[in-house]
């Protein structure tokens, strides 16, 4: 069996890949790894458990809660809340671990189990490996060490989690949003209650779409992966901007007053300048990934802000931020981490901070986002090649060198072997879209020739 944990927990089709039995077993294993220190310190370990609105989350939550309680962990069920809310509550309540049931932006049939350690932090690979090893050991027949009597965990609902999280969001805002009309697309997901409440408390006049989850409609033609409805609603209602979340609300994309998309790179640029102005951008540095648009890097250089690039994935952005004490990082997809106020990407917090910058500056989001120009970007997936030889092929290195010389300082080439499929991704940026397409096409042919 391959490694269960991917880049963001254990995920798959609910009741096929991710079953109730697996969710229960993983939770018991996680309790042994993440809650054992709490037991040794003389207090009963506590877990915070939340989920998005998927129908499958109901039975998976029951399995997770049963597993944790059977391992002697007291459980606080916070219900349907965003992933960053579960992370925040895990930290603020001093819990030993947190569990979120969600498949984020995936289609409704999928679901996932994501664990947080003390403080609300994502797990290091080493902790995931320990959980998986214990799970595999007991899945193949080794008995669990089960408490009895008063030693079993107790379960209760923690309805205060909603207000506690919203109050946190409002408390960290640098200014209010009074008088702003904002359209919110909640993707029929985990933020359907939280986000409207937070923006309303912050003073905004809101229009909501995608805010009626029924367990089956999450991410269905709405949210951050389908911006068409949000763009139309912003223009129709004459709103200052629109905010879109995904199913678990750990990401945020935006739409300006003209209906144009503002991606994660542009959001990072706007927030970086705002934080620098307030003296909150530590070391005047922002962390992004190697897939961030070259226009973002050039914009940050013009503004005297250093850019550190991490591997693709918000966990790698977060690792870089934590290691060096940086305050802001994120991805083009809209995962934005504001580390002073969140331990993970938080779409509602990001949207609030973006709107606050518009309100404080008196400028439109379109004007603010114009600090960076998105260079044309072409991505070609080259299948059925030996992705393991990307770094070692001399012919490919020569082709890349030739492309880089042609593009000069206003372009960029990136070859990335896929982590899950036998393909290589060719990404080219250039000032001119035709040049980007031409160079990308030639490099794709070079990949086929060198690695096919």
C-alpha positions as a Markdown table, in Angstrom:
| # | Residue | x | y | z |
|---|---|---|---|---|
| 1 | Unk | 0.0 | 0.0 | 0.0 |
| 2 | Unk | 1.3 | 3.4 | -0.9 |
| 3 | Unk | 1.6 | 6.3 | 1.5 |
| 4 | Unk | -1.9 | 7.3 | 2.8 |
| 5 | Unk | -1.0 | 10.9 | 3.6 |
| 6 | Unk | -0.8 | 13.3 | 0.7 |
| 7 | Unk | 0.2 | 17.0 | 0.7 |
| 8 | Unk | -3.0 | 17.8 | 2.7 |
| 9 | Unk | -4.0 | 14.9 | 4.8 |
| 10 | Unk | -5.7 | 11.6 | 3.7 |
| 11 | Unk | -8.1 | 12.2 | 0.9 |
| 12 | Unk | -10.2 | 10.1 | -1.5 |
| 13 | Unk | -13.7 | 9.1 | -2.5 |
| 14 | Unk | -15.7 | 8.8 | 0.7 |
| 15 | Unk | -16.9 | 5.3 | 1.4 |
| 16 | Unk | -14.5 | 3.9 | -1.3 |
| 17 | Unk | -11.0 | 5.2 | -0.6 |
| 18 | Unk | -11.8 | 6.8 | 2.7 |
| 19 | Unk | -14.1 | 4.6 | 4.7 |
| 20 | Unk | -15.5 | 4.8 | 8.2 |
| 21 | Unk | -13.1 | 2.1 | 9.3 |
| 22 | Unk | -10.1 | 4.0 | 8.0 |
| 23 | Unk | -11.2 | 7.2 | 9.6 |
| 24 | Unk | -11.7 | 5.5 | 12.9 |
| 25 | Unk | -8.3 | 3.7 | 12.7 |
| 26 | Unk | -6.5 | 6.8 | 11.7 |
| 27 | Unk | -8.0 | 8.7 | 14.6 |
| 28 | Unk | -7.0 | 6.1 | 17.1 |
| 29 | Unk | -3.4 | 6.2 | 15.7 |
| 30 | Unk | -3.4 | 10.0 | 15.7 |
| 31 | Unk | -4.4 | 9.9 | 19.4 |
| 32 | Unk | -1.5 | 7.7 | 20.2 |
| 33 | Unk | 0.9 | 10.0 | 18.4 |
| 34 | Unk | -0.4 | 13.4 | 19.1 |
| 35 | Unk | -2.1 | 13.1 | 22.5 |
| 36 | Unk | 0.4 | 10.8 | 24.3 |
| 37 | Unk | 2.3 | 13.8 | 25.8 |
| 38 | Unk | -0.9 | 15.2 | 27.2 |
| 39 | Unk | -1.6 | 12.0 | 29.0 |
| 40 | Unk | 1.9 | 11.9 | 30.5 |
| 41 | Unk | 1.5 | 15.5 | 31.7 |
| 42 | Unk | -1.4 | 14.3 | 33.9 |
| 43 | Unk | -4.4 | 15.8 | 32.1 |
| 44 | Unk | -6.9 | 14.1 | 29.8 |
| 45 | Unk | -6.1 | 14.8 | 26.2 |
| 46 | Unk | -8.5 | 16.9 | 24.2 |
| 47 | Unk | -9.3 | 17.0 | 20.5 |
| 48 | Unk | -11.2 | 19.6 | 18.4 |
| 49 | Unk | -13.2 | 18.0 | 15.6 |
| 50 | Unk | -14.8 | 19.9 | 12.7 |
| 51 | Unk | -16.0 | 19.3 | 9.2 |
| 52 | Unk | -17.3 | 20.9 | 6.0 |
| 53 | Unk | -20.9 | 20.3 | 4.9 |
| 54 | Unk | -20.4 | 17.2 | 2.7 |
| 55 | Unk | -23.0 | 14.5 | 3.4 |
| 56 | Unk | -20.2 | 12.0 | 3.9 |
| 57 | Unk | -18.8 | 14.2 | 6.6 |
| 58 | Unk | -21.6 | 13.1 | 8.9 |
| 59 | Unk | -20.6 | 9.5 | 9.1 |
| 60 | Unk | -16.9 | 10.2 | 8.9 |
| 61 | Unk | -17.2 | 12.6 | 11.8 |
| 62 | Unk | -19.0 | 9.9 | 13.8 |
| 63 | Unk | -16.1 | 7.5 | 13.0 |
| 64 | Unk | -13.4 | 10.0 | 14.0 |
| 65 | Unk | -15.1 | 10.9 | 17.2 |
| 66 | Unk | -15.6 | 7.3 | 18.1 |
| 67 | Unk | -12.0 | 6.5 | 17.4 |
| 68 | Unk | -10.7 | 9.4 | 19.5 |
| 69 | Unk | -13.0 | 8.7 | 22.5 |
| 70 | Unk | -12.1 | 5.0 | 22.4 |
| 71 | Unk | -8.5 | 6.0 | 22.7 |
| 72 | Unk | -9.2 | 8.1 | 25.9 |
| 73 | Unk | -9.4 | 11.5 | 24.2 |
| 74 | Unk | -12.1 | 14.0 | 25.2 |
| 75 | Unk | -13.7 | 15.4 | 22.0 |
| 76 | Unk | -15.1 | 18.9 | 21.4 |
| 77 | Unk | -17.3 | 18.8 | 18.3 |
| 78 | Unk | -17.4 | 22.2 | 16.7 |
| 79 | Unk | -19.6 | 21.2 | 13.7 |
| 80 | Unk | -19.4 | 22.8 | 10.3 |
| 81 | Unk | -16.6 | 25.3 | 10.4 |
| 82 | Unk | -13.7 | 26.2 | 8.0 |
| 83 | Unk | -10.4 | 24.4 | 8.2 |
| 84 | Unk | -8.6 | 27.5 | 9.6 |
| 85 | Unk | -11.3 | 27.8 | 12.3 |
| 86 | Unk | -10.5 | 24.2 | 13.5 |
| 87 | Unk | -6.8 | 25.1 | 13.5 |
| 88 | Unk | -7.4 | 28.3 | 15.4 |
| 89 | Unk | -9.6 | 26.6 | 18.0 |
| 90 | Unk | -7.1 | 23.8 | 18.5 |
| 91 | Unk | -4.5 | 26.4 | 19.4 |
| 92 | Unk | -6.7 | 28.8 | 21.4 |
| 93 | Unk | -8.3 | 26.1 | 23.5 |
| 94 | Unk | -5.0 | 24.4 | 24.2 |
| 95 | Unk | -6.2 | 21.1 | 22.7 |
| 96 | Unk | -3.8 | 18.3 | 22.0 |
| 97 | Unk | -4.9 | 17.8 | 18.5 |
| 98 | Unk | -7.4 | 18.9 | 15.9 |
| 99 | Unk | -9.2 | 17.0 | 13.2 |
| 100 | Unk | -10.8 | 18.5 | 10.1 |
| 101 | Unk | -13.0 | 16.5 | 7.7 |
| 102 | Unk | -12.9 | 18.0 | 4.2 |
| 103 | Unk | -11.7 | 17.5 | 0.7 |
| 104 | Unk | -11.3 | 21.3 | 0.2 |
| 105 | Unk | -12.0 | 22.3 | -3.4 |
| 106 | Unk | -12.6 | 18.7 | -4.6 |
| 107 | Unk | -16.0 | 17.5 | -5.9 |
| 108 | Unk | -18.7 | 16.4 | -3.4 |
| 109 | Unk | -18.1 | 12.6 | -3.5 |
| 110 | Unk | -14.5 | 13.1 | -2.1 |
| 111 | Unk | -13.6 | 13.7 | 1.5 |
| 112 | Unk | -10.5 | 13.9 | 3.6 |
| 113 | Unk | -9.1 | 13.7 | 7.1 |
| 114 | Unk | -6.6 | 16.3 | 8.2 |
| 115 | Unk | -4.9 | 16.4 | 11.6 |
| 116 | Unk | -3.4 | 19.4 | 13.5 |
| 117 | Unk | -0.9 | 19.2 | 16.3 |
| 118 | Unk | -0.9 | 21.3 | 19.4 |
| 119 | Unk | -1.1 | 25.0 | 18.6 |
| 120 | Unk | -3.1 | 24.3 | 15.5 |
| 121 | Unk | -0.1 | 23.5 | 13.3 |
| 122 | Unk | -0.1 | 21.1 | 10.3 |
| 123 | Unk | 1.8 | 17.9 | 10.9 |
| 124 | Unk | 5.4 | 17.4 | 9.8 |
| 125 | Unk | 6.0 | 14.4 | 7.5 |
| 126 | Unk | 7.6 | 12.5 | 10.5 |
| 127 | Unk | 4.4 | 12.7 | 12.5 |
| 128 | Unk | 2.3 | 11.6 | 9.6 |
| 129 | Unk | 4.6 | 8.7 | 9.0 |
| 130 | Unk | 4.3 | 7.7 | 12.7 |
| 131 | Unk | 0.5 | 7.8 | 12.5 |
| 132 | Unk | 0.4 | 5.8 | 9.3 |
| 133 | Unk | 2.8 | 3.2 | 10.8 |
| 134 | Unk | 0.6 | 2.7 | 13.9 |
| 135 | Unk | -2.5 | 2.6 | 11.7 |
| 136 | Unk | -0.9 | -0.1 | 9.5 |
| 137 | Unk | 0.3 | -2.1 | 12.4 |
| 138 | Unk | -3.2 | -2.4 | 14.0 |
| 139 | Unk | -5.0 | -2.7 | 10.6 |
| 140 | Unk | -3.1 | -6.0 | 10.1 |
| 141 | Unk | -4.1 | -7.4 | 13.5 |
| 142 | Unk | -2.2 | -6.0 | 16.4 |
| 143 | Unk | -4.7 | -5.1 | 19.2 |
| 144 | Unk | -5.2 | -1.5 | 20.4 |
| 145 | Unk | -4.4 | -0.5 | 24.0 |
| 146 | Unk | -7.9 | 0.5 | 25.0 |
| 147 | Unk | -9.0 | 2.4 | 28.1 |
| 148 | Unk | -12.1 | 1.3 | 30.0 |
| 149 | Unk | -14.5 | 2.8 | 32.5 |
| 150 | Unk | -13.7 | 6.4 | 33.4 |
| 151 | Unk | -10.7 | 6.2 | 31.1 |
| 152 | Unk | -12.7 | 6.5 | 27.9 |
| 153 | Unk | -13.0 | 9.9 | 26.3 |
| 154 | Unk | -16.1 | 12.1 | 26.7 |
| 155 | Unk | -17.8 | 13.9 | 23.8 |
| 156 | Unk | -19.6 | 17.2 | 23.8 |
| 157 | Unk | -20.6 | 19.8 | 21.3 |
| 158 | Unk | -18.7 | 23.1 | 21.5 |
| 159 | Unk | -21.1 | 25.5 | 19.9 |
| 160 | Unk | -19.1 | 28.5 | 21.2 |
| 161 | Unk | -16.4 | 27.8 | 18.6 |
| 162 | Unk | -18.3 | 29.8 | 15.9 |
| 163 | Unk | -18.4 | 33.0 | 17.9 |
| 164 | Unk | -14.9 | 32.5 | 19.3 |
| 165 | Unk | -13.5 | 32.2 | 15.8 |
| 166 | Unk | -15.5 | 35.2 | 14.3 |
| 167 | Unk | -14.5 | 37.4 | 17.2 |
| 168 | Unk | -10.8 | 36.5 | 16.5 |
| 169 | Unk | -11.2 | 37.5 | 12.9 |
| 170 | Unk | -12.7 | 40.9 | 13.8 |
| 171 | Unk | -10.2 | 41.6 | 16.5 |
| 172 | Unk | -7.2 | 41.4 | 14.2 |
| 173 | Unk | -8.6 | 43.6 | 11.4 |
| 174 | Unk | -6.6 | 46.9 | 11.1 |
| 175 | Unk | -9.7 | 48.9 | 10.2 |
| 176 | Unk | -13.4 | 48.5 | 9.6 |
| 177 | Unk | -15.3 | 48.0 | 6.4 |
| 178 | Unk | -18.2 | 50.4 | 7.0 |
| 179 | Unk | -20.0 | 51.4 | 3.8 |
| 180 | Unk | -18.5 | 48.8 | 1.5 |
| 181 | Unk | -20.7 | 46.5 | -0.5 |
| 182 | Unk | -19.1 | 43.1 | -0.9 |
| 183 | Unk | -20.3 | 39.9 | -2.7 |
| 184 | Unk | -19.3 | 36.7 | -1.0 |
| 185 | Unk | -19.3 | 33.3 | -2.7 |
| 186 | Unk | -19.1 | 30.6 | -0.1 |
| 187 | Unk | -19.0 | 27.6 | -2.4 |
| 188 | Unk | -21.8 | 26.1 | -0.4 |
| 189 | Unk | -19.0 | 25.1 | 1.9 |
| 190 | Unk | -17.7 | 25.4 | 5.4 |
| 191 | Unk | -17.7 | 29.2 | 5.6 |
| 192 | Unk | -21.4 | 29.7 | 4.6 |
| 193 | Unk | -22.2 | 31.0 | 8.1 |
| 194 | Unk | -18.8 | 32.3 | 9.3 |
| 195 | Unk | -17.8 | 34.5 | 6.4 |
| 196 | Unk | -21.1 | 36.5 | 6.1 |
| 197 | Unk | -21.2 | 37.0 | 9.9 |
| 198 | Unk | -17.6 | 38.2 | 10.0 |
| 199 | Unk | -17.9 | 40.7 | 7.1 |
| 200 | Unk | -21.2 | 42.0 | 8.5 |
| 201 | Unk | -19.7 | 42.5 | 12.0 |
| 202 | Unk | -16.8 | 44.3 | 10.3 |
| 203 | Unk | -19.3 | 46.8 | 8.9 |
| 204 | Unk | -19.7 | 45.7 | 5.3 |
| 205 | Unk | -23.0 | 45.4 | 3.3 |
| 206 | Unk | -22.9 | 41.9 | 2.0 |
| 207 | Unk | -24.5 | 40.0 | -0.9 |
| 208 | Unk | -24.1 | 36.2 | -0.6 |
| 209 | Unk | -24.1 | 33.5 | -3.2 |
| 210 | Unk | -23.3 | 29.8 | -2.8 |
| 211 | Unk | -24.2 | 30.1 | 0.9 |
| 212 | Unk | -26.9 | 27.4 | 1.1 |
| 213 | Unk | -25.1 | 24.1 | 1.6 |
| 214 | Unk | -27.2 | 21.0 | 1.5 |
| 215 | Unk | -24.5 | 18.4 | 1.8 |
| 216 | Unk | -24.5 | 17.7 | -1.9 |
| 217 | Unk | -23.8 | 21.0 | -3.6 |
| 218 | Unk | -20.4 | 22.0 | -2.2 |
| 219 | Unk | -18.1 | 23.5 | -4.9 |
| 220 | Unk | -20.8 | 22.8 | -7.5 |
| 221 | Unk | -20.3 | 25.5 | -10.1 |
| 222 | Unk | -19.4 | 28.1 | -7.5 |
| 223 | Unk | -16.6 | 29.2 | -5.2 |
| 224 | Unk | -12.9 | 29.8 | -6.0 |
| 225 | Unk | -12.8 | 27.2 | -8.7 |
| 226 | Unk | -15.8 | 28.7 | -10.6 |
| 227 | Unk | -15.7 | 32.5 | -10.5 |
| 228 | Unk | -18.3 | 33.2 | -13.2 |
| 229 | Unk | -21.2 | 33.7 | -10.9 |
| 230 | Unk | -19.2 | 35.9 | -8.6 |
| 231 | Unk | -18.0 | 38.1 | -11.4 |
| 232 | Unk | -21.6 | 38.6 | -12.7 |
| 233 | Unk | -22.9 | 39.3 | -9.2 |
| 234 | Unk | -20.3 | 41.9 | -8.4 |
| 235 | Unk | -21.1 | 43.9 | -11.6 |
| 236 | Unk | -24.9 | 43.4 | -11.1 |
| 237 | Unk | -24.9 | 44.7 | -7.5 |
| 238 | Unk | -22.3 | 47.5 | -8.1 |
| 239 | Unk | -20.1 | 46.0 | -5.4 |
| 240 | Unk | -16.7 | 47.2 | -4.5 |
| 241 | Unk | -15.3 | 43.7 | -4.8 |
| 242 | Unk | -16.1 | 40.0 | -4.5 |
| 243 | Unk | -14.6 | 37.3 | -2.4 |
| 244 | Unk | -14.6 | 33.6 | -3.3 |
| 245 | Unk | -13.8 | 30.7 | -1.0 |
| 246 | Unk | -13.3 | 27.0 | -1.6 |
| 247 | Unk | -15.2 | 24.2 | 0.2 |
| 248 | Unk | -13.2 | 24.4 | 3.5 |
| 249 | Unk | -12.4 | 28.1 | 3.2 |
| 250 | Unk | -8.6 | 27.9 | 3.5 |
| 251 | Unk | -8.2 | 29.9 | 0.3 |
| 252 | Unk | -9.5 | 33.1 | -1.2 |
| 253 | Unk | -9.7 | 34.6 | -4.6 |
| 254 | Unk | -11.2 | 37.9 | -5.4 |
| 255 | Unk | -13.0 | 39.9 | -8.1 |
| 256 | Unk | -12.6 | 43.7 | -8.6 |
| 257 | Unk | -15.5 | 46.1 | -9.2 |
| 258 | Unk | -15.3 | 45.5 | -13.0 |
| 259 | Unk | -15.6 | 41.8 | -12.6 |
| 260 | Unk | -12.0 | 41.0 | -13.3 |
| 261 | Unk | -10.3 | 38.2 | -11.3 |
| 262 | Unk | -7.7 | 39.0 | -8.7 |
| 263 | Unk | -5.5 | 35.9 | -8.2 |
| 264 | Unk | -3.5 | 34.8 | -5.2 |
| 265 | Unk | -0.3 | 36.5 | -6.4 |
| 266 | Unk | -2.1 | 39.8 | -6.7 |
| 267 | Unk | -3.7 | 39.4 | -3.3 |
| 268 | Unk | -0.3 | 38.7 | -1.8 |
| 269 | Unk | 1.1 | 41.8 | -3.5 |
| 270 | Unk | -1.7 | 44.0 | -2.1 |
| 271 | Unk | -1.4 | 42.6 | 1.4 |
| 272 | Unk | 2.5 | 42.8 | 1.3 |
| 273 | Unk | 2.4 | 46.5 | 0.6 |
| 274 | Unk | -0.3 | 47.1 | 3.3 |
| 275 | Unk | 1.7 | 45.2 | 5.9 |
| 276 | Unk | 5.0 | 46.9 | 4.9 |
| 277 | Unk | 3.2 | 50.3 | 5.4 |
| 278 | Unk | 2.1 | 49.2 | 8.9 |
| 279 | Unk | 5.5 | 47.8 | 9.8 |
| 280 | Unk | 4.0 | 44.3 | 10.0 |
| 281 | Unk | 5.9 | 42.7 | 7.1 |
| 282 | Unk | 8.9 | 41.2 | 9.0 |
| 283 | Unk | 12.2 | 41.5 | 7.2 |
| 284 | Unk | 10.2 | 43.1 | 4.4 |
| 285 | Unk | 9.9 | 39.6 | 2.9 |
| 286 | Unk | 7.1 | 37.6 | 1.5 |
| 287 | Unk | 7.1 | 33.8 | 0.7 |
| 288 | Unk | 5.6 | 32.4 | -2.4 |
| 289 | Unk | 6.1 | 29.3 | -4.5 |
| 290 | Unk | 8.1 | 28.6 | -7.7 |
| 291 | Unk | 4.8 | 28.8 | -9.6 |
| 292 | Unk | 4.1 | 32.4 | -8.7 |
| 293 | Unk | 4.0 | 34.7 | -11.7 |
| 294 | Unk | 7.2 | 36.5 | -12.6 |
| 295 | Unk | 5.2 | 39.7 | -12.6 |
| 296 | Unk | 4.8 | 39.2 | -8.8 |
| 297 | Unk | 8.6 | 39.0 | -8.3 |
| 298 | Unk | 9.3 | 42.0 | -10.4 |
| 299 | Unk | 6.6 | 44.0 | -8.5 |
| 300 | Unk | 8.0 | 43.1 | -5.1 |
| 301 | Unk | 11.5 | 44.1 | -6.3 |
| 302 | Unk | 10.2 | 47.5 | -7.3 |
| 303 | Unk | 8.6 | 48.0 | -3.9 |
| 304 | Unk | 11.7 | 47.0 | -1.9 |
| 305 | Unk | 10.3 | 43.7 | -0.8 |
| 306 | Unk | 12.3 | 40.5 | -0.9 |
| 307 | Unk | 10.7 | 37.3 | -2.3 |
| 308 | Unk | 11.5 | 33.8 | -1.0 |
| 309 | Unk | 10.3 | 31.0 | -3.2 |
| 310 | Unk | 9.3 | 27.6 | -1.7 |
| 311 | Unk | 8.2 | 24.4 | -3.4 |
| 312 | Unk | 4.6 | 24.1 | -4.6 |
| 313 | Unk | 2.2 | 23.5 | -1.7 |
| 314 | Unk | 1.1 | 25.8 | 1.2 |
| 315 | Unk | 2.7 | 23.5 | 3.7 |
| 316 | Unk | 6.1 | 24.3 | 2.2 |
| 317 | Unk | 5.3 | 28.0 | 2.2 |
| 318 | Unk | 4.4 | 27.7 | 5.9 |
| 319 | Unk | 7.6 | 25.7 | 6.7 |
| 320 | Unk | 9.7 | 28.5 | 5.2 |
| 321 | Unk | 7.8 | 31.2 | 7.1 |
| 322 | Unk | 8.1 | 29.4 | 10.4 |
| 323 | Unk | 11.8 | 28.6 | 10.0 |
| 324 | Unk | 12.7 | 32.3 | 9.3 |
| 325 | Unk | 10.0 | 34.2 | 11.1 |
| 326 | Unk | 8.3 | 35.7 | 8.0 |
| 327 | Unk | 4.8 | 37.1 | 8.4 |
| 328 | Unk | 3.2 | 36.6 | 5.0 |
| 329 | Unk | 3.2 | 33.9 | 2.4 |
| 330 | Unk | 1.0 | 32.2 | -0.1 |
| 331 | Unk | 0.2 | 30.6 | -3.4 |
| 332 | Unk | -1.3 | 31.8 | -6.7 |
| 333 | Unk | -4.3 | 29.5 | -6.0 |
| 334 | Unk | -5.3 | 31.8 | -3.1 |
| 335 | Unk | -3.8 | 30.0 | -0.1 |
| 336 | Unk | -2.6 | 33.0 | 1.9 |
| 337 | Unk | -1.0 | 32.6 | 5.3 |
| 338 | Unk | -0.8 | 35.6 | 7.7 |
| 339 | Unk | 1.2 | 34.0 | 10.4 |
| 340 | Unk | 0.6 | 36.5 | 13.1 |
| 341 | Unk | -3.1 | 35.6 | 13.1 |
| 342 | Unk | -3.4 | 32.1 | 11.6 |
| 343 | Unk | -1.4 | 28.9 | 11.5 |
| 344 | Unk | -2.7 | 27.9 | 8.0 |
| 345 | Unk | -4.2 | 29.5 | 5.0 |
| 346 | Unk | -7.4 | 31.3 | 6.0 |
| 347 | Unk | -9.7 | 32.5 | 3.2 |
| 348 | Unk | -12.0 | 34.5 | 5.4 |
| 349 | Unk | -9.2 | 36.3 | 7.1 |
| 350 | Unk | -7.5 | 37.0 | 3.7 |
| 351 | Unk | -10.7 | 38.4 | 2.3 |
| 352 | Unk | -11.3 | 40.6 | 5.3 |
| 353 | Unk | -7.7 | 41.9 | 5.2 |
| 354 | Unk | -8.0 | 42.6 | 1.4 |
| 355 | Unk | -11.2 | 44.5 | 1.9 |
| 356 | Unk | -9.7 | 46.4 | 4.8 |
| 357 | Unk | -6.9 | 47.6 | 2.6 |
| 358 | Unk | -9.4 | 48.8 | 0.0 |
| 359 | Unk | -11.4 | 50.7 | 2.7 |
| 360 | Unk | -8.3 | 52.2 | 4.3 |
| 361 | Unk | -6.6 | 53.3 | 1.1 |
| 362 | Unk | -9.7 | 54.8 | -0.6 |
| 363 | Unk | -8.6 | 53.1 | -3.9 |
| 364 | Unk | -10.3 | 50.4 | -5.8 |
| 365 | Unk | -9.1 | 46.8 | -5.7 |
| 366 | Unk | -8.3 | 47.1 | -9.4 |
| 367 | Unk | -6.0 | 50.1 | -8.7 |
| 368 | Unk | -4.3 | 48.3 | -5.8 |
| 369 | Unk | -3.8 | 45.1 | -7.7 |
| 370 | Unk | -2.2 | 47.0 | -10.6 |
| 371 | Unk | 1.0 | 47.2 | -8.6 |
| 372 | Unk | 1.9 | 44.0 | -10.4 |
| 373 | Unk | 1.4 | 43.0 | -14.0 |
| 374 | Unk | 0.7 | 39.3 | -14.6 |
| 375 | Unk | 3.0 | 38.1 | -17.4 |
| 376 | Unk | 1.5 | 35.7 | -19.8 |
| 377 | Unk | 2.0 | 32.1 | -18.5 |
| 378 | Unk | 1.8 | 28.9 | -20.6 |
| 379 | Unk | 1.6 | 25.5 | -19.0 |
| 380 | Unk | 2.0 | 22.3 | -20.9 |
| 381 | Unk | 1.8 | 18.8 | -19.4 |
| 382 | Unk | 4.0 | 16.3 | -21.2 |
| 383 | Unk | 2.8 | 12.7 | -20.4 |
| 384 | Unk | 4.4 | 9.3 | -20.7 |
| 385 | Unk | 8.0 | 10.4 | -20.0 |
| 386 | Unk | 10.5 | 9.5 | -17.4 |
| 387 | Unk | 10.0 | 12.3 | -14.9 |
| 388 | Unk | 12.9 | 11.0 | -12.7 |
| 389 | Unk | 15.5 | 12.2 | -15.3 |
| 390 | Unk | 14.4 | 15.9 | -15.5 |
| 391 | Unk | 17.4 | 17.1 | -13.5 |
| 392 | Unk | 20.0 | 14.8 | -15.0 |
| 393 | Unk | 19.3 | 15.1 | -18.7 |
| 394 | Unk | 22.1 | 17.1 | -20.5 |
| 395 | Unk | 20.0 | 17.5 | -23.6 |
| 396 | Unk | 17.1 | 18.9 | -21.6 |
| 397 | Unk | 19.4 | 21.3 | -19.7 |
| 398 | Unk | 20.7 | 22.6 | -23.0 |
| 399 | Unk | 17.2 | 23.2 | -24.3 |
| 400 | Unk | 16.3 | 25.1 | -21.1 |
| 401 | Unk | 19.4 | 27.2 | -21.3 |
| 402 | Unk | 18.6 | 28.2 | -24.8 |
| 403 | Unk | 15.1 | 29.1 | -23.8 |
| 404 | Unk | 16.3 | 31.2 | -20.9 |
| 405 | Unk | 18.7 | 33.1 | -23.1 |
| 406 | Unk | 15.9 | 33.9 | -25.6 |
| 407 | Unk | 13.6 | 35.1 | -22.8 |
| 408 | Unk | 16.2 | 37.2 | -20.9 |
| 409 | Unk | 15.2 | 39.0 | -17.8 |
| 410 | Unk | 11.5 | 39.4 | -18.8 |
| 411 | Unk | 10.8 | 35.6 | -18.9 |
| 412 | Unk | 11.1 | 32.4 | -17.0 |
| 413 | Unk | 11.2 | 28.7 | -17.6 |
| 414 | Unk | 10.2 | 26.0 | -15.0 |
| 415 | Unk | 10.2 | 22.2 | -15.5 |
| 416 | Unk | 8.4 | 20.2 | -12.8 |
| 417 | Unk | 8.1 | 16.5 | -12.6 |
| 418 | Unk | 4.6 | 15.6 | -11.4 |
| 419 | Unk | 4.5 | 14.1 | -7.9 |
| 420 | Unk | 1.7 | 11.6 | -8.8 |
| 421 | Unk | 1.7 | 11.0 | -12.6 |
| 422 | Unk | 4.3 | 10.0 | -15.2 |
| 423 | Unk | 4.4 | 13.5 | -16.7 |
| 424 | Unk | 6.5 | 16.6 | -16.7 |
| 425 | Unk | 5.0 | 20.1 | -16.4 |
| 426 | Unk | 6.5 | 22.8 | -18.7 |
| 427 | Unk | 5.8 | 26.3 | -17.6 |
| 428 | Unk | 7.0 | 29.4 | -19.5 |
| 429 | Unk | 6.4 | 33.1 | -18.8 |
| 430 | Unk | 7.2 | 35.9 | -21.2 |
| 431 | Unk | 6.2 | 39.5 | -21.8 |
| 432 | Unk | 4.5 | 38.3 | -25.0 |
| 433 | Unk | 2.0 | 35.5 | -25.1 |
| 434 | Unk | 3.0 | 34.3 | -28.5 |
| 435 | Unk | 6.6 | 34.0 | -27.4 |
| 436 | Unk | 5.6 | 32.1 | -24.3 |
| 437 | Unk | 3.6 | 29.6 | -26.4 |
| 438 | Unk | 6.4 | 29.2 | -28.9 |
| 439 | Unk | 9.1 | 28.6 | -26.2 |
| 440 | Unk | 6.8 | 26.3 | -24.2 |
| 441 | Unk | 6.0 | 24.2 | -27.3 |
| 442 | Unk | 9.7 | 23.8 | -28.2 |
| 443 | Unk | 10.5 | 22.8 | -24.6 |
| 444 | Unk | 7.6 | 20.3 | -24.5 |
| 445 | Unk | 9.1 | 18.7 | -27.7 |
| 446 | Unk | 12.5 | 18.6 | -26.0 |
| 447 | Unk | 11.1 | 16.9 | -23.0 |
| 448 | Unk | 9.5 | 14.2 | -25.2 |
| 449 | Unk | 12.7 | 13.7 | -27.1 |
| 450 | Unk | 15.0 | 13.6 | -24.0 |
| 451 | Unk | 12.8 | 11.7 | -21.6 |
| 452 | Unk | 10.3 | 9.7 | -23.8 |
